[in-house]
């Protein structure tokens, strides 16, 4: 990956995904999964920060986390921003 791609993964286009997959010796599906999980982690981190600064209850288990994220409309708004 180039320095620009490391700083901003959203810059990675189809050609770059193929290049990264070839250089790492992994299938392109693995690269796509990595990029998806990276975006989801950014959304989750921003959402948890919003909840914490608002003084709301934070999830204590994976089940609670999934349930809260599905029911909170702010998650969709955050995912559009990221």
N, C-alpha and C positions, 0 to 999 in steps of 0.2 A: 504494500500500500504506500502511496505517496504521503508526504507530510500533510498536504491539503486534505486528502481523504481521511487521514487519521483525525484531523481537527474537526472536519465536517463530513461525517459518513453519508449525509444526504447528497453529496456530490458524486457518489459512486453510481455510474451508469452501467448499462449492460456490458459494454466492452471491459470496463474496469472489473466488474464482477467475474467475468470469464478469466481475466488476467490474474486476479487474486486466487481464484479456484485452481488454476493451472500452477501458479507459483507455490501454493500451499499443498498441492497434491490431494486436494479434497474435491468432492463433487460440488457443482454450483449450488445444489440444494442446501448444502451445509453453509455456504456463504450467505445465501438468502435467509436462512434461519438465524444466523448470527446477526445480520442487520435488523431483522424483525425483533429479536430479543433485545438488542441494543435500544431500539426505539421504545419498546415497552418498558424497559427499565428507566428510561428518561421520563416517560409519562408517569410511572409509579412514584418516582422520586419527587417529582414536582407536585403530584397530588398529595403525597404524604406531608410534604413541607407546608402546603396550603392548609391541610387539616391541623397540623401542629401549631401553626401561627394563629389559626382561628380558635384554638383551644378546644377543638373537637376530640372525641375519643379516637384513639389510634387502634388499629386491629392488633390482636394478640396471637392470632393463628393464621395459617394459610387459608383456612376455610373462611374466616372472618374477612380477610383481605379480599378474597375473590367476591364474596357476597357484597361487601361495601362498594367495591369498584363497579360491580354490575348495577347497583342501585343509585350511584351518585352521578348525576348528569354532568358534573364538572369534568369528569374523566374524558368525556367525548370532546368537550371544548379544548382541553389540554392536548389531546391527541391530534387535533387539527392544527394546533400551534407548533407542535414539535416536529 
